[in-house]
Amino acid sequence: MVVVGAGECGTRAAFELREAGWNGPITLVGAEHSRPYERPPLSKYVLTGSEGNVEPPALYEDGALRDAGIEYVAAATVTGVDREGHEAVLADGRRIPYERLLLATGASARRLPVAGIEAGGVHYLRSRADAIVLRDRLRPGARIGVIGAGFIGLEVAAAAAARGCAVTVIEAAPRPMSRAVPAAIATAVADRHRQAGVDLRCGLAMERLTRQDGALLLELGAPREAPGPAVQRLPHRRGWSGPAAEPHTYTVPRPSEALPLAFDTVVAGVGAVPETALAEKAGLAIDNGVRVDDRLITSDPDIFAAGDCCSFPHPLYGGRRIRLEAWRNAQDQGRAVARNMLGDGRPFAAVPWFWSDQFDLTLQIAGLPDAAAREVVRDRPDGVTIRFGLGDDGRLLYAAAVGTGNAVAKDISLAEILIARRAVPDPAPLTDPAVPLKTLLRQAPS
Ligand SMILES: Cc1cc2nc3c(=O)[nH]c(=O)nc-3n(C[C@H](O)[C@H](O)[C@H](O)COP(=O)(O)OP(=O)(O)OC[C@H]3O[C@@H](n4cnc5c(N)ncnc54)[C@H](O)[C@@H]3O)c2cc1C
């Protein structure tokens, strides 16, 4: 069993292969130099922590790989797959034979496609190495420009503000996190950023970035897709997890907004691109990621793919093909794919789940927000609002909420069970905060 990519998914899969009873050799190949680590802390406490607290947690305890009999080949890139000979080929020419191969190659930060970028100074955040360099730039008083108000951009903005930087966020869409989060939740998060002094500007795109007297000058314009006059209606970009949504209105910048902004550091958080180069070279089918079936098998029956790099049909959403960039999905698919590599043959059907921490707020989403036909809300007496998305047939398709600390975790996790059971809850008790959500579980088929 050979696993390419020692991130969340690949590492989890390697351990699961052993736990599921595979007695033969397991090889885990990872391109990064460091020991496999958790990625989500990179945009959270790795950026804000004190000097002694900058390492992301390792994915396993010391000695665990050795104890499990997993051979870890670090700082090695798989550059080819000899499908006929069943061998993974490393950049240094080494060849590792496989019976079954897993591609868990993840994703990389999307690069900014704008003029003047050769001026340099743009930071991205995907790896431990990126975080260590960026952390050093977040000094009190530093002028930090963040391009993109998605999860990574906003988490970086929150970390930078917490460290006393002067932070400006530029977002092309009319609101933050437009790809994955219901509007009301995005508004609450945006308010929190503005309250903390973050200058959050939406409906504007980066035009050009140049360097002048040690500063980076950022020129703004209307979003690149918007031609001509003052107001345009444009189709929304493809989401992190699905197809196009409703059109939005973009406005061209007022003259004051069109003035260049000066920054010491610019960070781009403009999405991630699935790492498909190896799969493409091997001639595997690609479709917004490495294309797999519901058992996470690629177009080659001996090669599997899982985690951020793959797109798969989701049975809870009518078989719609999605690609998730989410920590828990990487774990869930890591476990599921290991068992399927050993012949389990079970469809992958876990409910998508995502969280983000910004300042003292945690937002959580179970399910797919863009799948719902309408939204109903439960206003809890503690001020937290849980938003539920229902399909045309009344089926619960998502639940989302934002709150401090652990305030939303329990309700979202109960909603997740309802989504998994394809529950069609009566909206009256669903929205009534006096009715514990738990009681709805009794009415939903298990
Ligand atoms: C800064 C940051 C913050 C995040 N925060 C959250 C969060 O709050 N909540 C949430 O749900 N998700 C979050 N995520 C997303 C989550 O971390 C990812 O979904 C998860 O790490 C995906 O795991 P993966 O194993 O599929 O891919 P990755 O973690 O990207 O791992 C893939 C690994 O494969 C290696 N690799 C690629 N190609 C090759 C090759 N040819 N040969 C050898 N090795 C190769 C790469 O170097 C990499 O180490 C965050 C991500 C980032 C970057």
The ligand as a MOL file (V3000), in Angstrom:
LIG
                    3D

  0  0  0     0  0            999 V3000
M  V30 BEGIN CTAB
M  V30 COUNTS 53 58 0 0 0
M  V30 BEGIN ATOM
M  V30 1 C -4.0190 27.8190 6.6850 0
M  V30 2 C -5.1270 26.8060 6.6230 0
M  V30 3 C -6.1590 26.8350 7.5640 0
M  V30 4 C -7.1910 25.9220 7.4980 0
M  V30 5 N -8.1960 25.9880 8.4310 0
M  V30 6 C -9.2260 25.1310 8.3550 0
M  V30 7 C -10.2880 25.1970 9.2960 0
M  V30 8 O -10.3230 26.0550 10.1750 0
M  V30 9 N -11.3000 24.3040 9.1840 0
M  V30 10 C -11.3270 23.3220 8.2170 0
M  V30 11 O -12.2630 22.5190 8.1590 0
M  V30 12 N -10.3140 23.2190 7.3150 0
M  V30 13 C -9.2720 24.1070 7.3580 0
M  V30 14 N -8.2560 24.0280 6.4460 0
M  V30 15 C -8.3180 22.9790 5.3950 0
M  V30 16 C -7.6610 21.6810 5.8400 0
M  V30 17 O -6.4470 21.9200 6.4600 0
M  V30 18 C -7.4690 20.8210 4.6010 0
M  V30 19 O -8.7460 20.5180 4.1020 0
M  V30 20 C -6.7070 19.5240 4.8710 0
M  V30 21 O -5.4090 19.8080 5.3190 0
M  V30 22 C -6.6360 18.6880 3.6210 0
M  V30 23 O -5.8570 17.5640 3.8540 0
M  V30 24 P -5.1870 16.7530 2.6540 0
M  V30 25 O -4.3840 15.6880 3.3020 0
M  V30 26 O -6.2170 16.4050 1.6600 0
M  V30 27 O -4.2390 17.8050 1.9260 0
M  V30 28 P -2.9610 18.5840 2.4810 0
M  V30 29 O -3.1210 18.8770 3.9210 0
M  V30 30 O -2.7640 19.7140 1.5390 0
M  V30 31 O -1.7650 17.5510 2.3220 0
M  V30 32 C -1.2890 17.1400 1.0740 0
M  V30 33 C 0.1870 16.8080 1.2020 0
M  V30 34 O 0.6030 16.1370 0.0240 0
M  V30 35 C 1.8890 16.5880 -0.3260 0
M  V30 36 N 2.0880 16.3080 -1.7400 0
M  V30 37 C 1.4460 16.8540 -2.7970 0
M  V30 38 N 1.8910 16.3150 -3.9650 0
M  V30 39 C 2.8230 15.4130 -3.6320 0
M  V30 40 C 3.6560 14.5300 -4.3960 0
M  V30 41 N 3.5550 14.4690 -5.7380 0
M  V30 42 N 4.5440 13.7470 -3.7540 0
M  V30 43 C 4.6310 13.7850 -2.3900 0
M  V30 44 N 3.8650 14.5830 -1.6220 0
M  V30 45 C 2.9650 15.3870 -2.2260 0
M  V30 46 C 1.8410 18.0690 0.0180 0
M  V30 47 O 3.1380 18.5990 0.1550 0
M  V30 48 C 1.0720 18.0420 1.3350 0
M  V30 49 O 1.9260 17.8980 2.4300 0
M  V30 50 C -7.2040 24.9400 6.4740 0
M  V30 51 C -6.1700 24.9160 5.5190 0
M  V30 52 C -5.1570 25.8350 5.5840 0
M  V30 53 C -4.0770 25.8020 4.5380 0
M  V30 END ATOM
M  V30 BEGIN BOND
M  V30 1 1 1 2
M  V30 2 1 2 3
M  V30 3 2 2 52
M  V30 4 2 3 4
M  V30 5 1 4 5
M  V30 6 1 4 50
M  V30 7 2 5 6
M  V30 8 1 6 7
M  V30 9 1 6 13
M  V30 10 2 7 8
M  V30 11 1 7 9
M  V30 12 1 9 10
M  V30 13 2 10 11
M  V30 14 1 10 12
M  V30 15 2 12 13
M  V30 16 1 13 14
M  V30 17 1 14 15
M  V30 18 1 14 50
M  V30 19 1 15 16
M  V30 20 1 16 17
M  V30 21 1 16 18
M  V30 22 1 18 19
M  V30 23 1 18 20
M  V30 24 1 20 21
M  V30 25 1 20 22
M  V30 26 1 22 23
M  V30 27 1 23 24
M  V30 28 2 24 25
M  V30 29 1 24 26
M  V30 30 1 24 27
M  V30 31 1 27 28
M  V30 32 2 28 29
M  V30 33 1 28 30
M  V30 34 1 28 31
M  V30 35 1 31 32
M  V30 36 1 32 33
M  V30 37 1 33 34
M  V30 38 1 33 48
M  V30 39 1 34 35
M  V30 40 1 35 36
M  V30 41 1 35 46
M  V30 42 1 36 37
M  V30 43 1 36 45
M  V30 44 2 37 38
M  V30 45 1 38 39
M  V30 46 1 39 40
M  V30 47 2 39 45
M  V30 48 1 40 41
M  V30 49 2 40 42
M  V30 50 1 42 43
M  V30 51 2 43 44
M  V30 52 1 44 45
M  V30 53 1 46 47
M  V30 54 1 46 48
M  V30 55 1 48 49
M  V30 56 2 50 51
M  V30 57 1 51 52
M  V30 58 1 52 53
M  V30 END BOND
M  V30 END CTAB
M  END
